[in-house]
Amino acid sequence: MKFVRTLTWIVITAVLVSFIAMNWVKVPVNFWPLDDGNYIHFQWPVGFVALFFFALGVIPVWLYFRAMRWRLNRRIASLENTLRASSMPAETAPAALAAEPTVETGTTTTASNPAPDA
């Protein structure tokens, strides 16, 4: 699957680079109207203008989806933690009652960790 994704990015990059290379002619871009009926304009290459406005359209959508993904990942983690906390078994006896003193050494043992036989 990574191969398909990499190949797709390579094709998109090749198309964009060829578009920019073929359209590197500078054109006037009207930026802001003035009082006398003229415009403030810049001489920009067509490829740069296309990339700029493509990014202007893509970046807000990309940021929205990243924020949505972050929010949903936080929500999933919270639900997993809640489920993990509610599914833990309750202890039937406190740890102090589960320990039994031994007669020989005076150490304590538990049911899960018996003292070694000597």
Sine and cosine of phi, psi and omega as CSV:
sin_phi,cos_phi,sin_psi,cos_psi,sin_omega,cos_omega
0.00,0.00,-0.56,0.83,0.03,-1.00
-0.91,0.42,-0.53,0.85,0.01,-1.00
-0.89,0.45,-0.68,0.73,0.00,-1.00
-0.90,0.43,-0.66,0.75,0.02,-1.00
-0.90,0.43,-0.69,0.73,0.02,-1.00
-0.90,0.43,-0.69,0.73,0.03,-1.00
-0.89,0.46,-0.64,0.77,0.03,-1.00
-0.89,0.45,-0.69,0.72,0.02,-1.00
-0.91,0.42,-0.60,0.80,0.03,-1.00
-0.91,0.42,-0.68,0.74,0.01,-1.00
-0.91,0.42,-0.70,0.72,0.02,-1.00
-0.88,0.47,-0.69,0.73,0.01,-1.00
-0.89,0.45,-0.67,0.74,0.01,-1.00
-0.90,0.44,-0.65,0.76,0.02,-1.00
-0.91,0.41,-0.70,0.72,0.00,-1.00
-0.91,0.42,-0.68,0.73,0.00,-1.00
-0.91,0.42,-0.65,0.76,0.03,-1.00
-0.93,0.38,-0.61,0.79,0.05,-1.00
-0.89,0.46,-0.70,0.71,0.00,-1.00
-0.91,0.41,-0.65,0.76,-0.02,-1.00
-0.91,0.42,-0.62,0.79,-0.02,-1.00
-0.97,0.23,-0.40,0.92,-0.08,-1.00
-0.88,-0.47,0.73,0.68,-0.01,-1.00
-1.00,-0.03,0.49,0.87,0.05,-1.00
-1.00,0.06,0.73,-0.68,0.01,-1.00
-0.98,0.18,0.72,-0.70,0.02,-1.00
-0.78,-0.62,0.49,-0.87,0.06,-1.00
-0.97,0.23,0.75,-0.67,0.05,-1.00
-0.92,-0.40,0.88,-0.47,0.02,-1.00
-0.96,0.28,0.87,-0.49,-0.11,-0.99
-0.98,-0.17,-0.72,0.70,-0.08,-1.00
-0.51,-0.86,0.72,-0.69,0.02,-1.00
-0.97,0.26,0.59,-0.81,0.06,-1.00
-0.97,-0.23,0.13,-0.99,-0.03,-1.00
-0.93,0.37,-0.50,0.86,-0.07,-1.00
-1.00,0.06,0.18,0.98,0.04,-1.00
1.00,-0.04,-0.12,0.99,0.06,-1.00
-1.00,0.00,0.03,-1.00,0.01,-1.00
-0.80,-0.60,0.44,-0.90,0.24,-0.97
-0.99,0.17,0.85,-0.53,-0.01,-1.00
-0.73,-0.68,0.46,-0.89,0.01,-1.00
-0.89,-0.47,0.47,-0.88,0.09,-1.00
-0.99,-0.11,0.97,-0.22,-0.02,-1.00
-0.85,-0.53,0.53,-0.85,0.12,-0.99
-0.92,0.39,0.55,-0.84,-0.05,-1.00
-0.88,0.48,-0.64,0.77,0.00,-1.00
-0.88,0.47,-0.65,0.76,0.03,-1.00
-0.91,0.40,-0.66,0.75,0.02,-1.00
-0.88,0.47,-0.69,0.73,0.00,-1.00
-0.90,0.44,-0.71,0.70,0.01,-1.00
-0.91,0.42,-0.64,0.77,0.00,-1.00
-0.88,0.48,-0.74,0.68,-0.04,-1.00
-0.97,0.25,-0.46,0.89,0.14,-0.99
-0.90,0.44,-0.73,0.69,0.03,-1.00
-0.90,0.43,-0.61,0.80,0.02,-1.00
-0.88,0.48,-0.53,0.85,0.03,-1.00
-1.00,0.07,-0.53,0.85,-0.09,-1.00
-0.99,0.11,-0.63,0.78,-0.12,-0.99
-0.87,0.49,-0.72,0.70,0.03,-1.00
-0.89,0.46,-0.63,0.78,0.02,-1.00
-0.92,0.39,-0.66,0.75,0.03,-1.00
-0.89,0.46,-0.69,0.73,0.03,-1.00
-0.90,0.45,-0.63,0.78,0.03,-1.00
-0.89,0.46,-0.74,0.68,-0.03,-1.00
-0.94,0.35,-0.54,0.84,0.09,-1.00
-0.91,0.41,-0.67,0.75,0.03,-1.00
-0.91,0.42,-0.64,0.77,0.02,-1.00
-0.91,0.42,-0.67,0.75,0.02,-1.00
-0.90,0.43,-0.66,0.75,0.03,-1.00
-0.88,0.47,-0.70,0.71,-0.01,-1.00
-0.90,0.44,-0.68,0.73,-0.01,-1.00
-0.93,0.36,-0.59,0.81,0.07,-1.00
-0.90,0.43,-0.63,0.78,0.07,-1.00
-0.90,0.43,-0.65,0.76,0.00,-1.00
-0.92,0.40,-0.67,0.74,0.03,-1.00
-0.89,0.45,-0.69,0.73,0.02,-1.00
-0.88,0.47,-0.64,0.77,0.02,-1.00
-0.90,0.43,-0.69,0.73,0.03,-1.00
-0.91,0.41,-0.62,0.78,0.05,-1.00
-0.90,0.44,-0.66,0.75,0.03,-1.00
-0.91,0.42,-0.63,0.78,0.04,-1.00
-0.90,0.43,-0.69,0.72,0.02,-1.00
-0.91,0.42,-0.66,0.75,0.01,-1.00
-0.90,0.44,-0.64,0.77,-0.01,-1.00
-0.95,0.32,-0.57,0.82,-0.04,-1.00
-0.99,0.16,-0.33,0.95,-0.04,-1.00
-0.99,-0.11,0.03,1.00,0.04,-1.00
-0.95,0.31,0.67,-0.74,-0.03,-1.00
-0.95,0.32,0.60,-0.80,0.03,-1.00
-0.99,0.17,0.62,-0.78,0.03,-1.00
-0.97,0.25,0.71,-0.71,0.01,-1.00
-0.99,0.11,-0.50,0.86,0.01,-1.00
-0.71,-0.71,0.57,-0.82,0.05,-1.00
-0.90,0.44,0.33,-0.94,-0.05,-1.00
-0.90,0.44,-0.52,0.86,-0.02,-1.00
-0.93,0.36,-0.57,0.82,0.01,-1.00
-0.98,0.21,-0.41,0.91,-0.03,-1.00
-0.97,0.23,-0.37,0.93,-0.01,-1.00
-0.99,0.11,0.70,-0.71,0.01,-1.00
-0.88,-0.48,0.75,-0.66,0.04,-1.00
-0.96,0.29,0.56,-0.83,0.06,-1.00
-0.99,-0.16,0.43,-0.90,-0.07,-1.00
-0.99,0.14,-0.63,0.77,-0.13,-0.99
-0.93,0.36,-0.78,0.62,-0.17,-0.99
-0.95,-0.30,-0.33,0.95,-0.02,-1.00
1.00,0.08,0.10,0.99,0.04,-1.00
-1.00,0.02,0.27,-0.96,0.01,-1.00
-0.98,-0.18,0.50,-0.86,0.08,-1.00
-0.78,-0.62,0.36,-0.93,0.08,-1.00
-0.87,-0.50,0.19,-0.98,0.00,-1.00
-0.91,0.41,-0.55,0.83,-0.03,-1.00
-0.99,0.11,-0.30,0.95,-0.03,-1.00
-0.72,-0.69,0.99,0.16,-0.04,-1.00
-0.95,0.30,0.37,-0.93,0.00,-1.00
-0.95,0.30,0.59,-0.81,0.00,-1.00
-0.94,0.35,0.60,-0.80,0.04,-1.00
-0.98,0.19,0.72,-0.69,-0.03,-1.00
-0.98,-0.19,0.00,0.00,0.00,0.00
